[in-house]
Amino acid sequence: MAGAGSSRREFLRWLAAGGTGVALAGLLPGTAAADTREIVVIDRVTLIDGTGSAPRRDVSVVLVGDRIAWVGASGQVPETGGARVIDGRGKYLIPGLWDMHTHGADLEEIVPPLHLVHGVTGAREMWGYAENRATRDKIERGELLGPRFVLASGIVDGPVTLLGPPVLQVTTAAEARAAVRAEKAAGAEFVKTYSYLGPDAVRAIADEARHQGLRFSGHWPYKLSHLEASDLGQHSFEHFFGVSVHCSSRRDEILARLKTTPYDPAAPRAFFNLARQLEFDSVTTYDPGVARAYFGGLRRNGTWHSPTLTINRVVTQPAETHQHDPRLKYIPADLRESWVKGIELFAPKTPSEIALQERYYQETLRLVGVAHEAGVGLIGGTDCLNPYTFPGSGLHEELAFLVEAGLSPLRALKTVTGDAAKFLGRERTSGTVAAGKEADLVLLDANPAADIRNVAKIDTVITRGRVLDHAERGRMLAAVEAAANRPSTSPRIRSLARRGCCC
């Protein structure tokens, strides 16, 4: 034991002295604390590092506590004494996945563990409120096991809205600015904007967010074009809403109609339904020149798309398609019941509606591929906890849809690893497998570069350096199933699912 401890101390001193080729003195803790930190070696694995590069065979990765300390050829791994060794032969190591559009972090017994079990070690939570801020803080303090959450503000919408509390409704520029300031003070990491905001409010949010050092992301604000919102600094558009309109030869006509049609406070969904119908109609009027100019403008502005193909696939299929999914055993009964009700707001019912929405979805897939080819940034997200959109495993579906849209498996994987970290401004610490990065990793039994569906064949998940092997992940799933069968769930999540909206 003394020899192992001595080897460990020597290894940590070597790292702190820059033995990786990277100065790590400021990364690792002091010697006394470092001596007690577990060293884990993933040995002789094939590495897919999240940069989009081809897989590298026979690589070893050394973890010290919650950081990656060394990455290199297996024959050159330094002596690590009594380290825990994970045999990586025949396996594939990827960075931990980021679901870039999620909800429901505060359903603590369900959502955080489902993310982790399926390799999702980071998530962008798209509706911030006190309960999920508390969940994030518990995770950061080590009181709760869960992914790294990046939290939005509360959703900021106009005086008419499809949502219920705690949506932040603003009418004037002054109210919009005040909402941004209040949400920054409450701990929001970016501002979430919604569909019915007026142009003056969007401009005020953009300006105040910039002043507060925040980005803003969200839905297409119907009274502005995508390019107008992009010019104001919108960082991402969610759900691919409006893309077919902005690639249509009828673009100007459709946008003018939306701008001049008033919202009806007595029937707020009427305008949404109009916009959706115009989107469905626009798929037959695709214009490559209009699309080229549109995607070029987004690329120049650095505006990304989060297509959330998972929820888009759900809502364009008949309701009964998903009602026997085996994953429903991990979802509380009242949430399942609200999904049944919520899907009725969107699902096609007649043969003509089914054909119309299938055509729209297929065009959406094609346009995701066009956006990718045009160089527009894409991030993968699911909109989980909307009907039949499951935490964790839903991201595996999202990756498969991105490949169906034309991305290579490696490029699709990059949307939820290296590109997700870049979008979040975390590329120095997250998203790729390199010395100094956070020890968030997924070990797979099969090659995702050959078939993206292999991302679901998980052997081990490592989150903040903690190893969740097959047995531990099985225990976590059993605990989620038990929690789902208890009667109490979060009122916030019941409310979200009851609305059945893409948030």
N, C-alpha and C positions, 0 to 999 in steps of 0.2 A: 504493500500500500504506500509506503514511504517513497518507493521508486516512482510509482505512478504519479503521486502528488508532486514530486520533484520535476518530472517530465512535463506535467501540466504547467507548473510555474515557469519553466524554461520556455515553453511554447508561447505563453502569454507575454513574457518579456520580449520574445522574438517578434511577436506581432506589434507590440507597442513601440518597438524600435523601427518599425517599417518593414518587417520581414516579408510582407506580401507585395512589396513594390509600391504600396500606397501608405501614406503617413496615417497611422491609426492611433497615435498617442492620444488624440482627443476623442476617439471613438470608444475605446474600451474603458471600463471603470478602473479605479485604483487597484494596486496589486492585491491588497487584502481581500477586497470584494471579488476581484477576478478569480482568485484561487477557488472560490466556492461555486463558480458558474460552470454549468455543464458544458462540456465540449462534445459535439456530435459530428461524426464524419459520415457523409453519404458517399460510399466508395464505389468506384467503377460503374458509374451511371452514364447514360446518354443524356446530354444536357441540351435543352431547348431554352435559350436564355431570355426570351421575351423581346429581343431586338429585331426579330424577323430573320435572323441568320439561320443557316442550315444547322441541323442537329450536330453536336460534337460528341463523339464516342469516347469512352474510357476516361471520363472526367471524375475527379473527386471534389467535394465541397465540404469545407470545414465551418461549422457554426460554433460561435462562442456566445452563450446566452441568447440574446434576441437579435444578434447580428451575424451576417455572413462574414467570416474572417479570412477565408482563403478559397480560391477556385483555381484549379489547375489540373495538369495531367496526373493520372492516378499513380504513376511511378514516381512522382516528385512530391507527394504529400508529406509535410513535415511530421516529425515524431510528436504524437499527441498523448502519449502515456495511456491512462485509463479511460480514454474517450469512449463514448457509446458509438458503435459502428453499425450503420445500416447498409446492408449489402444491396448495391444498386445494379448488380449484373442482370441484364435483360429488362431493365426498367428505364423509365424516362422521367427526368426531373424538369419541371416548369415552374415559373414564378407563381405565387399565389394569385388567384384571379380577383378582379374587381368587377362587381356588378354596379354599373354606373347609373342605374335608375331603380331605386328600391323604395319601399315603404315598410312601416311597421316595426322599426327597431325596438320599440318599447314592448312588444309582445315577447318578453325576455325568455320564456321557456320554449318558444317555438322558433322565432325568426333567427336570432343569432346562432343557435346551434345548427339549424338547417343550413345556413350559409357555410359554416365551417366544415361540417361533415362532407359537403360537396366541393370543397376546395376554394370557396369564396372567402378570402381573408381580408377583403376590403370592400366597402360599399358606399355609394353616394346616395344618402337619404334625402329624398326630394320634397319633403314637407317637414320642416322643423317646428317643434313645439316643446313645451317644458318636459313632457314625459320622455321623449326620445333623446333630448339633451341629457337627462338624468341617466338614461341607459348608456349613452356614449361615455359619460364621466365614470360610471361604474367600471366599464371595460378598461378605460385608461388607468384607473387606480388599481386594477388587478382584482376587483371584487366579483367580476362576472367574466366568463369566457365568451368572447365574441370577436367579430371582425373589427377592423379599424373603420369607424364611421366618419364620413365627411358630411356635415349637416347643412342643409339649406335653411333659409329663413322660413317663416310661415309663408304660405302661398299668398301673393299679392295680386288681387284681381280688382276689377272695376266695380261700380255701384250695382251692376247686375252680375250675378255669378251663378254657375251651376253647382257650386259647393256650399257646404254648411260650415259652421264653426269648426276650427279656429281660423278660417280664411280671413285675410286682412283686406277689407274693401276700401278702396280709395277713389275719390272723385276728382280732386284738384291736385295740382302739382305740389302744393304745400303738404297735403296729406300724404302724397307718395313719398316725398322727402322724409317726412316724419316717420313713416313706416320703415324706411331703410335704416334710419338712425337707431330706432328702437330695436330692430332685429339685430343690428350689429352689436348693440349693447348687450343683448340677450345671448350672444354667442354664435350667431349665424356665420357660416364660412363663405356663403355666397347668397345672392338674392334669387328667389324663385318667383318668376313672373307667369301670369296666366292669360287666358285667351281674351277676356272681355275688357282689358285695360284700354283706356283711351290714349290717343297719340300724345297728348300733353303729359299724361301720367307716366307713360313709358320714357319720354325724354327726361322727365324729372328723376325717375328711378335711375336711368343710365348715368346722369350727371352726379347724383348724390352717391351712388354706389362707387363711382370713380373717386369721388372725394373721400369716401370712407375706406378706400383700398380694397373694395370688393368687386367681384364679377357678378353678372346676372345671367341667368339661364332659365329656360322654361318653354312654354307653349308659344306657338305663333300668335302674336297679338293681331286679331283679325283686321283691325282698322289701319294697320301698317303692312307694307309688303315685307317679305323676308329680308330683302336687301336694305330697306329702310331701317329695320331693327338691327341688322348686322352692322350697318354703318354707325349705329349708336353704340355698338359694342356688345351685342348679345353674344354670349360665349358659346351657347349651344341651343339648338332647336330640338325639342323632344317629340318623339313618336312619328317623325316624318310627315306630320300634318302639313298640308299645303304644298308639298314638293311637286306633286303632279300639276297643280295649278301654275306654279312658277316655271314649269317647263312646257307650258301649253301655248299654242298659237293664239288662244283666247285669253291669255293671262290678264291683259289690261282691262278687258271687258269684265272678267270675273272679279278682279280686285276692286274695280269701280263699283260694282254691284254691292260687294260686301261693305265698302266704305260708306255707301249712301243708305244702306238698310239699317234702321234703328234697332237697338236691342229692345225687347219687350219685357219689362219687369214682371209682368203677369205670366209670361210663358218663356222663361229663360232658355229652355232647351230648343225652342223654335229656331233661333239663329244658328246654334250648333248644327242642327239637322240640315239647315240650308247650306251651311259651309260644307258639310259632309257630302251632300248630294252634288254640289258643284265639283268637289274633288272627284267623286265617282265618275261624273260626266267628263271631266278633263282628261282622263286617261286615253281617250280616243283622239286627242288633238295634240299629241306630243310633237314638239318642234325642236330638232337638234340644235339649231342656232340659238334659240331662246334658252335652252338648257345649258349650252356652253357658256353663255354670258352669265347666267345665274350662278352656276357652280364656280365659275371663275371669280365672281365677286365675293362669294363666301370664302374661297381659298385665300384671296388677297387680304381679307379682313381677319382671317384666323378664326372664323366661326365654324364650329363643328356640328355634326349631326349625331344624335342618339336615336337610332331608328326604332328601338324597342319592338323588334319583329315578333317577339314572343307574345306580347299582348295583342299585337295587330293580327297575328294568326288566329288567336282565340276569338276575337270579336268579329272576324269575318267568316266564321264557321257556324253551322247550326248549333244551338245550345246543347243538344244531347251528345255532341261529339265528345265532351270532356267529363261527363258525369259519372263515369266508372273508372276514372284514373286511380291506380293503386296508391298514389301518393296522397290521396284524400285522407288516409288514416292519420296523417300528421297534421291535419287542419282541424281546429275545434268545430264542433257541430254548428254553433250559431254562425260562424264564419262561412261554413259550407252552405248553410241555408241562405245566407245573404248573397253568396255567389250565384246561386240558382236564380234569385230575383234580379241581381245586377246584370247578368248576361242578357236578360230579356230586353234591356234597353238598346242593345247593339246587334244581337245575333240575327242573321237573315232567317226568314221563315218560309217564304214561298220560293218555288223554283227560280223565278226571275230575280228575286233578291239574292239568292245564293249565287247565281251566275254573275250578277253585277258585282257583288263583293269579292268573289273569287278573282274576277278580272282586275279589280282594283288592287287586291293583294299581290297578284302576280306582277302588275306594273310597279308596285312599290318595291318588290324584290329587284326588278330590273333596274330601277332608278337608284337603288342603293349601290348596285354595281357601277352605274354610270358616275355617281358621286365619287366612288373610290377611284375609278380610272381618271377622273378630273383632278384628283389630289385633295379633295375635301377630307378633313379629318373625321374619322368615325370612331365612336366609342360604343361598346356593347353594354346594353342594359335591358332589363326585363319588364320593369314596372310591377314587380312582385307584390302580392297581396291584392291586386285586382283579380277578378274572377279567373280561376284556373291557371294562375301564374304563380308558380311555386318558388319560394325562397331556395336559393342554392342550386337545385337541379334545373331550374328554369334557365340559368345561364348556360348550361350545356346545350339546351335547345337553341338559345340565341346564337351560339357559335355555329351550330349546324345550319341555321337559317342564313347567317352571313356567308357561309361557304356556298349555300344554294344560290345566293345573290351574285356570286362570282369571285369572292375573295378566296385566295388559297388558304388552306388550313393554318399555315404559319402566320399569314397576314390577319386572319380572323382572330387567332390567339393573341396577336399583338394589340388588338383593339381593347382587350381586357387585361393587359399586362403593361407593356412599355408605353403604349399610347395613352392608356388610362392615367398612368402616373404623370406623363407629360402634360395632359390636359389639366390635371389637378395641381400642377406645379410641384410635384413630389418626385421628379425624376432622379434627384440626387440620392434619395433614400428608398425608393420603391420601384416596382414594375419590372425589374430585370434581375438576373442572377449575377452578382458581381461583389467583390470584396467591399465591405462597408455598408452594403444595403441591409434592409430589414430582413430577418430570417422568416419570411413568409413564403412557403414552398409547397408544391404538390408533387408527390411521387406516383407515377402512373405505371400500370402493368402493360400498356401497349402504346404504340407510337401515334400521337395526335397529328403529326405531320403527314402520316399516311392516311389517316381517317380521323377527322375532327371528333367523331363520336367516341373515340378512345379517351377523350378527356374525362369521361364518366367512369373509366376503369381505374379507380383510385386505390392505391395501396396505403398511402400515408399522407396526412396533411400536417404541415408544420406551421404554427401560427405564433409569432413573436418568440420563436425558438422552442416552443412547446410541441412535443411530438404526439400527434394523435394517430396511433396505429389502427389497424383494422379492428381490433377488439375494443379500443376506446371509442372509435367512431360508432361501432355497433351499440355500445352502451348509451351513447348520446342519442342515437335514433330511438332506442327503446324509451328513454326518458321523455323525448319529444312526443312520442305516441301516447305515453301515459298522461302527459300534461294535456294533450288534445282531447282526452276522454274525460277530463275534469270539467265541471260546469262553468267555471269563471274564465272569462277572457277580457281583453282590454276593450272598454267602451269606444275608444278611439278607433280601433281596428274594425269593430262592428260598424261604426259609422262610415268609415272609409269604404268598406266593401259594399254596404247597402247602397251607396251612391252609384257603384258600378262604373266609375269614371276612370279615364286614363289620366292619372295625376302626375 
